[in-house]
Amino acid sequence: MGWFAAVFFLAVLAASVVGTGLVLWLLRRRSILDLPNERSSHRVATPRGGGLAVVSVLILAWLAIGSAAGADQARAGFVLCGAALGLGVVSWIDDLKGLPVAGRLAFQAAAVAAVLLASPGGGAYFGGLLPAGMDGAAAGLLWLWFINLFNFMDGIDGLAGAETASLGAGVAVVAVIAGMDD
């Protein structure tokens, strides 16, 4: 069964790479570009929204995985997909028009809370090292931090893509080693 996870990972990777190429081509063609300024890490205009393909492919992959899981895991997977889609839409709107920081943070917090609440078993995310209430709160704060860190990395050419590929490969390797195809 480990081969299925490896093939699934490679299919998701290939769809992400091809999709990203198409999205970048479309963004350049429509001049949806981030123009360099004094805070930029890039010197030439860079397309905004290159992650659209990756988010779309991941949501489809997660829906496929979730639909094959048990009822509790499937429900949590659907909540995760909805939260990811919502975060993607909010991020896209922010890229195009700019949104107030407080509004973005509130939406991010709501998405994180929804996923944590829908997780099967409510999770002892820190292995029982923290009291239950603090455990969930700390996990939520770490997810908020990660979402905003990733958004920051998105403005640095190639860094978000490298992080996404590393995380995806790591999850796939752990799934194969642990026999967690489902």
C-alpha positions, 0 to 999 in steps of 0.5 A: 500500500505504500506505493499508492501513497508514493504514486499519489504524491507524485501525481499531486506534485506533477499536477501542482507543477503543471498547474503553477506553470499555467497559472503563472503564464495567465497571471503574466498575460493579464499583468497581475503582477507584484511590482518591486518596491523598497520592501520587496525581495525581488527586482522585477515584476513577479506574478501575484497568485502563483499558489492558486494551482497548488491550493486547488490541487491540494484541496482536490487531493485532500477531498479524495483522501477524505472521501476514502476515510472514515466518517469522522476523518472525512468530516474533518477533511471537508472542514479542512478543505473549506478552511483552505479554500476560504484562506485561499480566497481571502489571500487572493483578494488581499493580493489583488486589493489589499485587506485590513490586517484585523479582518484577515487575522479574524478570518484566519483565526476562524479557519484555524478554530474550525479545523481544530474543533473538527479534528477527530479526538480533539487532539492532544497536540503537544502529547499531553505536555500542556493542559487541554485548554492550553494545548488547543490554544497553543496549537491554534496560535502556532497555526496562525503564526504558520499561516502568516509566516507562509504569507510572508515567505510568499513574497520571497521568490521561490521560498514558499514553493520550496517550503510547500514541496518540502512539507508535501514530500515529508508528509508523503514519506511519513505516510509511507513509512508509517503505512498510513496510505488511507 
